[in-house]
Amino acid sequence: MAIKAAILVAIMSLAMALTIAVEARGTITSKLWRAMDVDFSGYCSDESIPTGSTYWTSLNQTLTDLIQNTAYANNMTYSVKNGGDDVSAYGQAQCFNMVGNPGMCKSCVEDLVRRAWRECGDAIAGMLMLKDKCTIRYQDSPL
């Protein structure tokens, strides 16, 4: 039964990541992984941005805003846009099962942002999830 549940989680994570990839760019090319940590999954787009670009600055601010604000947002769900119309970075984060514990939510989002920088590097879009804890998503088009 545990193996069936693990397979189902993997399939659902893959389907969600592929859906996001198609929504984000109309393509399914991406870096998709499933870490040894069975509760962690993620997606990074293949399209990259140059370090130091205007979008890079917008993305950095967007991810920082997700860390600072998600735990205190209504239903622990927060969306943000930073930058001008031509170089905007859009982000969204949500915490699950953490009502009354904003510190745990903030910590979870912070962990995913760290993983996003490490795993996705200069990817223009990404989605990361810690099962039953929190999720973040970011890209260069409206969510």
N, C-alpha and C positions, 0 to 999 in steps of 0.2 A: 504494500500500500504506500509506503514512504517513497519508493522508487517511482510509482505512478504520479504521486504528488509532485515530485521533483521534475519529472518530465513535463507535466502540465505547466508548472511555473516557468520552465525554460521556453516552452512553446509560446506562452502568453507574453513573456518578455520579448521574444523575437518578433512576434506579431506587432507589439506596441512600437518597438524600435523601427521596424520596417514601415509602419504607418507614418511615424514621425518623419522618416527619411523621405517618403513620397510627398508628404505635405510640405516639407521644408524646401525641397529642390526639384520635385518631380522625378526623382531617381531613387534607386535603392542602393547606390554605391555608398558604402560607409564602413567604418570600423565598428564592428559589433563584437562584444566579448561577454563572457560569463566567467567571473573570477572564481578562484577556488573557494572563496567565501560564498556559499550557496545563497546567501541573502542579498548579494550585490549583483546588479547587472547594469549595463550601460550601452550607449551608442554614441559615436562621434562621426560627424560628417567627414568626407574625404576632402572637401573644399577647405582650403586654409587661408589664413590672413597673415599679412606681414607684421612681425613684432613692431610695436611702436606706431602703427597706423591709427587713424582716427577711430576706426571700428574697434581696434584693440583697446583703446582708452574707454570707449563706450561699454564694451563687454566687461572690462575690469570693474567699472562702476556698477554695472548691472548685477554682477555676481556678489559684490560687496553689499549692495542693497538687499539682496536675497538673504544674506547672512544676518544683517542687522534688523530686518523687518518681519520676516515670515512668522517668527514665534509670537509676535504681538498683533498680527493681522486677524481679521475676522475668520473664524474657522481654521486658523493657522494655514491659510492659503493666501499667497501674495504674488502679484504680477507687477512688473515694472518695465519701463522703456527708458533708455538713456541714449543721448546723442541726437543729432539732427535727422531729418527725414531720410537723407541719402546714406547715412552711416549709423542708423539706430541699431542698438542691441536690445532684444526683448528677452525677458526672463520670467520664469514662474517657478515657485517652490510650494510644496505642501508637506505638512507633517501629519502623521496618522497616529491615533491612539496615544496622544500626549496631552490631552486636555488637562489644564492646571499645571503643566510642567514646561514653561517656556524655555528654561535652561536646556532641557533635553532636546527640544526642537531646534534651538539655535545650534547646539553642538552637532546634531545630525546634518543640518544643512551645511554647516561649516566643513564637516568631513567630506560631504559630496562635492563641494566646491574645490577642496584640495585635490580630491580624486580627479575632478574634471581637468584641472590644470596639469596633473601628472599624466593621466591617461589620454586626454584629448589634445593637450598641448595647444597648437595653433589652429585647431578645427573651428570653423565658423559657426557650428551648431553642435549641440550635444544634449543627451538625456541620460540621467543617472538615477538609480533607485536603490534604496535599501528597503527590502521587503518589509511591509507592515510598519515602517518607521517614517521615511520621508523620500521625496523625489525632487529633482530639479530639472529644469529644461531651459535651454537658451538657444537663440538663433537670430538671424539678421532680418527676419520678416515677422509680421504680427502673428501672435500665437492664436 
